[in-house]
Amino acid sequence: MRRRAPDDPGGRPTSIEEAVSAYIKRRGLKRRIDQASVIPEWPELVGPKIAAVTEPIVVLERGVLLVAVRSSAWIQELQLHSPDILRKLGTRGKKIKRIVWRLAEE
């Protein structure tokens, strides 16, 4: 189904993909969607060792990633590696500014 773009009432019809893309752009959601893509891509972004002991929960406002961690010892280790992990995420186009490591609930 195609319809005209709302900002182009006399123009050509647009596809649903174009309409959704325009809506996302208009509402300023692209950055948040890009940030949220960290969650399903986490294992390939951080590798199997870190992925085995962590679970990304949510990307909060201002690019803060909340990650559940299996143990306190791992939290300490990951805090030391946070700058490297953030750099790696950045090179992969993920605009995460800070990671908050939290002990996972059992």
CNS distance restraints for C-alpha pairs under 8 A (distance, minus, plus):
assign (resid   1 and name CA) (resid  15 and name CA) 6.82 0.50 0.50
assign (resid   1 and name CA) (resid  16 and name CA) 7.01 0.50 0.50
assign (resid   2 and name CA) (resid  13 and name CA) 5.53 0.50 0.50
assign (resid   2 and name CA) (resid  14 and name CA) 5.28 0.50 0.50
assign (resid   2 and name CA) (resid  15 and name CA) 4.83 0.50 0.50
assign (resid   2 and name CA) (resid  16 and name CA) 6.45 0.50 0.50
assign (resid   3 and name CA) (resid  13 and name CA) 4.57 0.50 0.50
assign (resid   3 and name CA) (resid  14 and name CA) 5.22 0.50 0.50
assign (resid   3 and name CA) (resid  15 and name CA) 6.74 0.50 0.50
assign (resid   3 and name CA) (resid  16 and name CA) 7.83 0.50 0.50
assign (resid   4 and name CA) (resid   8 and name CA) 6.69 0.50 0.50
assign (resid   4 and name CA) (resid   9 and name CA) 6.24 0.50 0.50
assign (resid   4 and name CA) (resid  10 and name CA) 7.70 0.50 0.50
assign (resid   4 and name CA) (resid  11 and name CA) 6.63 0.50 0.50
assign (resid   4 and name CA) (resid  12 and name CA) 6.01 0.50 0.50
assign (resid   4 and name CA) (resid  13 and name CA) 3.97 0.50 0.50
assign (resid   4 and name CA) (resid  14 and name CA) 5.31 0.50 0.50
assign (resid   5 and name CA) (resid   9 and name CA) 6.48 0.50 0.50
assign (resid   5 and name CA) (resid  11 and name CA) 7.57 0.50 0.50
assign (resid   5 and name CA) (resid  12 and name CA) 7.76 0.50 0.50
assign (resid   5 and name CA) (resid  13 and name CA) 6.58 0.50 0.50
assign (resid   5 and name CA) (resid  14 and name CA) 5.91 0.50 0.50
assign (resid   5 and name CA) (resid  19 and name CA) 6.68 0.50 0.50
assign (resid   8 and name CA) (resid  12 and name CA) 7.79 0.50 0.50
assign (resid  14 and name CA) (resid  18 and name CA) 5.97 0.50 0.50
assign (resid  14 and name CA) (resid  19 and name CA) 6.43 0.50 0.50
assign (resid  15 and name CA) (resid  19 and name CA) 6.24 0.50 0.50
assign (resid  16 and name CA) (resid  20 and name CA) 6.05 0.50 0.50
assign (resid  17 and name CA) (resid  21 and name CA) 6.06 0.50 0.50
assign (resid  18 and name CA) (resid  22 and name CA) 6.03 0.50 0.50
assign (resid  19 and name CA) (resid  23 and name CA) 6.15 0.50 0.50
assign (resid  20 and name CA) (resid  24 and name CA) 6.12 0.50 0.50
assign (resid  21 and name CA) (resid  25 and name CA) 6.16 0.50 0.50
assign (resid  22 and name CA) (resid  26 and name CA) 5.99 0.50 0.50
assign (resid  23 and name CA) (resid  27 and name CA) 6.07 0.50 0.50
assign (resid  24 and name CA) (resid  28 and name CA) 6.10 0.50 0.50
assign (resid  24 and name CA) (resid  29 and name CA) 5.14 0.50 0.50
assign (resid  24 and name CA) (resid  30 and name CA) 5.98 0.50 0.50
assign (resid  25 and name CA) (resid  29 and name CA) 6.30 0.50 0.50
assign (resid  25 and name CA) (resid  30 and name CA) 6.18 0.50 0.50
assign (resid  29 and name CA) (resid  33 and name CA) 6.17 0.50 0.50
assign (resid  30 and name CA) (resid  34 and name CA) 6.09 0.50 0.50
assign (resid  31 and name CA) (resid  35 and name CA) 6.17 0.50 0.50
assign (resid  31 and name CA) (resid  95 and name CA) 7.84 0.50 0.50
assign (resid  32 and name CA) (resid  36 and name CA) 6.07 0.50 0.50
assign (resid  33 and name CA) (resid  37 and name CA) 6.33 0.50 0.50
assign (resid  34 and name CA) (resid  38 and name CA) 7.57 0.50 0.50
assign (resid  34 and name CA) (resid  94 and name CA) 6.56 0.50 0.50
assign (resid  34 and name CA) (resid  95 and name CA) 7.51 0.50 0.50
assign (resid  35 and name CA) (resid  59 and name CA) 6.75 0.50 0.50
assign (resid  35 and name CA) (resid  63 and name CA) 6.90 0.50 0.50
assign (resid  35 and name CA) (resid  94 and name CA) 5.71 0.50 0.50
assign (resid  35 and name CA) (resid  95 and name CA) 5.85 0.50 0.50
assign (resid  35 and name CA) (resid  96 and name CA) 6.50 0.50 0.50
assign (resid  36 and name CA) (resid  58 and name CA) 7.34 0.50 0.50
assign (resid  36 and name CA) (resid  59 and name CA) 5.92 0.50 0.50
assign (resid  37 and name CA) (resid  41 and name CA) 6.37 0.50 0.50
assign (resid  37 and name CA) (resid  94 and name CA) 7.86 0.50 0.50
assign (resid  38 and name CA) (resid  42 and name CA) 5.51 0.50 0.50
assign (resid  38 and name CA) (resid  45 and name CA) 7.83 0.50 0.50
assign (resid  38 and name CA) (resid  94 and name CA) 6.76 0.50 0.50
assign (resid  39 and name CA) (resid  56 and name CA) 5.65 0.50 0.50
assign (resid  39 and name CA) (resid  57 and name CA) 7.21 0.50 0.50
assign (resid  39 and name CA) (resid  58 and name CA) 7.29 0.50 0.50
assign (resid  41 and name CA) (resid  45 and name CA) 6.11 0.50 0.50
assign (resid  42 and name CA) (resid  46 and name CA) 6.05 0.50 0.50
assign (resid  42 and name CA) (resid  47 and name CA) 7.93 0.50 0.50
assign (resid  42 and name CA) (resid  51 and name CA) 6.92 0.50 0.50
assign (resid  42 and name CA) (resid  56 and name CA) 7.14 0.50 0.50
assign (resid  43 and name CA) (resid  47 and name CA) 5.36 0.50 0.50
assign (resid  43 and name CA) (resid  48 and name CA) 5.98 0.50 0.50
assign (resid  43 and name CA) (resid  50 and name CA) 7.74 0.50 0.50
assign (resid  43 and name CA) (resid  51 and name CA) 4.99 0.50 0.50
assign (resid  44 and name CA) (resid  48 and name CA) 7.38 0.50 0.50
assign (resid  45 and name CA) (resid  88 and name CA) 7.58 0.50 0.50
assign (resid  45 and name CA) (resid  89 and name CA) 6.77 0.50 0.50
assign (resid  45 and name CA) (resid  92 and name CA) 7.95 0.50 0.50
assign (resid  46 and name CA) (resid  50 and name CA) 6.10 0.50 0.50
assign (resid  46 and name CA) (resid  51 and name CA) 6.42 0.50 0.50
assign (resid  46 and name CA) (resid  85 and name CA) 7.03 0.50 0.50
assign (resid  47 and name CA) (resid  51 and name CA) 6.03 0.50 0.50
assign (resid  48 and name CA) (resid  52 and name CA) 5.87 0.50 0.50
assign (resid  49 and name CA) (resid  53 and name CA) 7.16 0.50 0.50
assign (resid  50 and name CA) (resid  54 and name CA) 6.20 0.50 0.50
assign (resid  51 and name CA) (resid  55 and name CA) 6.86 0.50 0.50
assign (resid  53 and name CA) (resid  69 and name CA) 5.81 0.50 0.50
assign (resid  53 and name CA) (resid  70 and name CA) 5.22 0.50 0.50
assign (resid  53 and name CA) (resid  71 and name CA) 7.96 0.50 0.50
assign (resid  53 and name CA) (resid  74 and name CA) 7.66 0.50 0.50
assign (resid  54 and name CA) (resid  67 and name CA) 6.53 0.50 0.50
assign (resid  54 and name CA) (resid  68 and name CA) 5.51 0.50 0.50
assign (resid  54 and name CA) (resid  69 and name CA) 4.48 0.50 0.50
assign (resid  54 and name CA) (resid  70 and name CA) 6.23 0.50 0.50
assign (resid  55 and name CA) (resid  67 and name CA) 5.57 0.50 0.50
assign (resid  55 and name CA) (resid  68 and name CA) 5.10 0.50 0.50
assign (resid  55 and name CA) (resid  69 and name CA) 6.58 0.50 0.50
assign (resid  56 and name CA) (resid  65 and name CA) 7.26 0.50 0.50
assign (resid  56 and name CA) (resid  66 and name CA) 6.10 0.50 0.50
assign (resid  56 and name CA) (resid  67 and name CA) 4.17 0.50 0.50
assign (resid  56 and name CA) (resid  68 and name CA) 6.13 0.50 0.50
assign (resid  57 and name CA) (resid  65 and name CA) 7.59 0.50 0.50
assign (resid  57 and name CA) (resid  66 and name CA) 5.55 0.50 0.50
assign (resid  57 and name CA) (resid  67 and name CA) 5.42 0.50 0.50
assign (resid  57 and name CA) (resid  68 and name CA) 6.69 0.50 0.50
assign (resid  58 and name CA) (resid  65 and name CA) 6.02 0.50 0.50
assign (resid  58 and name CA) (resid  66 and name CA) 5.49 0.50 0.50
assign (resid  58 and name CA) (resid  67 and name CA) 7.43 0.50 0.50
assign (resid  59 and name CA) (resid  63 and name CA) 6.27 0.50 0.50
assign (resid  59 and name CA) (resid  64 and name CA) 5.60 0.50 0.50
assign (resid  59 and name CA) (resid  65 and name CA) 4.44 0.50 0.50
assign (resid  59 and name CA) (resid  66 and name CA) 6.23 0.50 0.50
assign (resid  60 and name CA) (resid  64 and name CA) 5.05 0.50 0.50
assign (resid  60 and name CA) (resid  65 and name CA) 6.13 0.50 0.50
assign (resid  60 and name CA) (resid  66 and name CA) 7.28 0.50 0.50
assign (resid  62 and name CA) (resid  97 and name CA) 7.40 0.50 0.50
assign (resid  63 and name CA) (resid  95 and name CA) 6.51 0.50 0.50
assign (resid  63 and name CA) (resid  96 and name CA) 4.64 0.50 0.50
assign (resid  63 and name CA) (resid  97 and name CA) 5.15 0.50 0.50
assign (resid  63 and name CA) (resid  98 and name CA) 6.62 0.50 0.50
assign (resid  64 and name CA) (resid  96 and name CA) 6.12 0.50 0.50
assign (resid  64 and name CA) (resid  97 and name CA) 5.92 0.50 0.50
assign (resid  64 and name CA) (resid  98 and name CA) 4.86 0.50 0.50
assign (resid  64 and name CA) (resid  99 and name CA) 5.71 0.50 0.50
assign (resid  64 and name CA) (resid 100 and name CA) 7.05 0.50 0.50
assign (resid  65 and name CA) (resid  96 and name CA) 6.65 0.50 0.50
assign (resid  65 and name CA) (resid  97 and name CA) 7.93 0.50 0.50
assign (resid  65 and name CA) (resid  98 and name CA) 6.27 0.50 0.50
assign (resid  65 and name CA) (resid  99 and name CA) 4.74 0.50 0.50
assign (resid  65 and name CA) (resid 100 and name CA) 6.09 0.50 0.50
assign (resid  66 and name CA) (resid  99 and name CA) 6.01 0.50 0.50
assign (resid  66 and name CA) (resid 100 and name CA) 4.91 0.50 0.50
assign (resid  66 and name CA) (resid 101 and name CA) 6.23 0.50 0.50
assign (resid  66 and name CA) (resid 102 and name CA) 7.26 0.50 0.50
assign (resid  67 and name CA) (resid  99 and name CA) 7.10 0.50 0.50
assign (resid  67 and name CA) (resid 100 and name CA) 6.16 0.50 0.50
assign (resid  67 and name CA) (resid 101 and name CA) 5.05 0.50 0.50
assign (resid  67 and name CA) (resid 102 and name CA) 6.06 0.50 0.50
assign (resid  68 and name CA) (resid 101 and name CA) 6.03 0.50 0.50
assign (resid  68 and name CA) (resid 102 and name CA) 4.85 0.50 0.50
assign (resid  68 and name CA) (resid 103 and name CA) 5.56 0.50 0.50
assign (resid  68 and name CA) (resid 104 and name CA) 4.71 0.50 0.50
assign (resid  69 and name CA) (resid  74 and name CA) 6.79 0.50 0.50
assign (resid  69 and name CA) (resid  75 and name CA) 6.33 0.50 0.50
assign (resid  69 and name CA) (resid 101 and name CA) 6.46 0.50 0.50
assign (resid  69 and name CA) (resid 102 and name CA) 5.83 0.50 0.50
assign (resid  69 and name CA) (resid 103 and name CA) 4.99 0.50 0.50
assign (resid  69 and name CA) (resid 104 and name CA) 5.14 0.50 0.50
assign (resid  70 and name CA) (resid  74 and name CA) 6.95 0.50 0.50
assign (resid  70 and name CA) (resid 103 and name CA) 6.21 0.50 0.50
assign (resid  70 and name CA) (resid 104 and name CA) 5.49 0.50 0.50
assign (resid  71 and name CA) (resid  75 and name CA) 6.44 0.50 0.50
assign (resid  71 and name CA) (resid 103 and name CA) 6.16 0.50 0.50
assign (resid  71 and name CA) (resid 104 and name CA) 7.42 0.50 0.50
assign (resid  72 and name CA) (resid  76 and name CA) 6.40 0.50 0.50
assign (resid  72 and name CA) (resid 103 and name CA) 6.50 0.50 0.50
assign (resid  73 and name CA) (resid  77 and name CA) 6.40 0.50 0.50
assign (resid  74 and name CA) (resid  78 and name CA) 5.95 0.50 0.50
assign (resid  75 and name CA) (resid  79 and name CA) 6.04 0.50 0.50
assign (resid  75 and name CA) (resid 101 and name CA) 6.11 0.50 0.50
assign (resid  75 and name CA) (resid 102 and name CA) 7.27 0.50 0.50
assign (resid  75 and name CA) (resid 103 and name CA) 7.37 0.50 0.50
assign (resid  76 and name CA) (resid  80 and name CA) 6.57 0.50 0.50
assign (resid  77 and name CA) (resid  81 and name CA) 6.59 0.50 0.50
assign (resid  78 and name CA) (resid  82 and name CA) 5.91 0.50 0.50
assign (resid  78 and name CA) (resid 101 and name CA) 7.74 0.50 0.50
assign (resid  79 and name CA) (resid 101 and name CA) 7.45 0.50 0.50
assign (resid  81 and name CA) (resid  85 and name CA) 6.21 0.50 0.50
assign (resid  82 and name CA) (resid  86 and name CA) 5.97 0.50 0.50
assign (resid  82 and name CA) (resid  99 and name CA) 7.01 0.50 0.50
assign (resid  83 and name CA) (resid  87 and name CA) 6.11 0.50 0.50
assign (resid  84 and name CA) (resid  88 and name CA) 6.16 0.50 0.50
assign (resid  85 and name CA) (resid  89 and name CA) 6.14 0.50 0.50
assign (resid  86 and name CA) (resid  90 and name CA) 6.08 0.50 0.50
assign (resid  86 and name CA) (resid  96 and name CA) 6.74 0.50 0.50
assign (resid  86 and name CA) (resid  97 and name CA) 7.09 0.50 0.50
assign (resid  86 and name CA) (resid  98 and name CA) 7.25 0.50 0.50
assign (resid  86 and name CA) (resid  99 and name CA) 7.80 0.50 0.50
assign (resid  87 and name CA) (resid  91 and name CA) 6.30 0.50 0.50
assign (resid  88 and name CA) (resid  92 and name CA) 6.48 0.50 0.50
assign (resid  89 and name CA) (resid  93 and name CA) 6.52 0.50 0.50
assign (resid  89 and name CA) (resid  94 and name CA) 5.13 0.50 0.50
assign (resid  89 and name CA) (resid  95 and name CA) 7.28 0.50 0.50
assign (resid  89 and name CA) (resid  96 and name CA) 7.12 0.50 0.50
assign (resid  90 and name CA) (resid  94 and name CA) 5.02 0.50 0.50
assign (resid  90 and name CA) (resid  95 and name CA) 5.88 0.50 0.50
assign (resid  90 and name CA) (resid  96 and name CA) 7.13 0.50 0.50
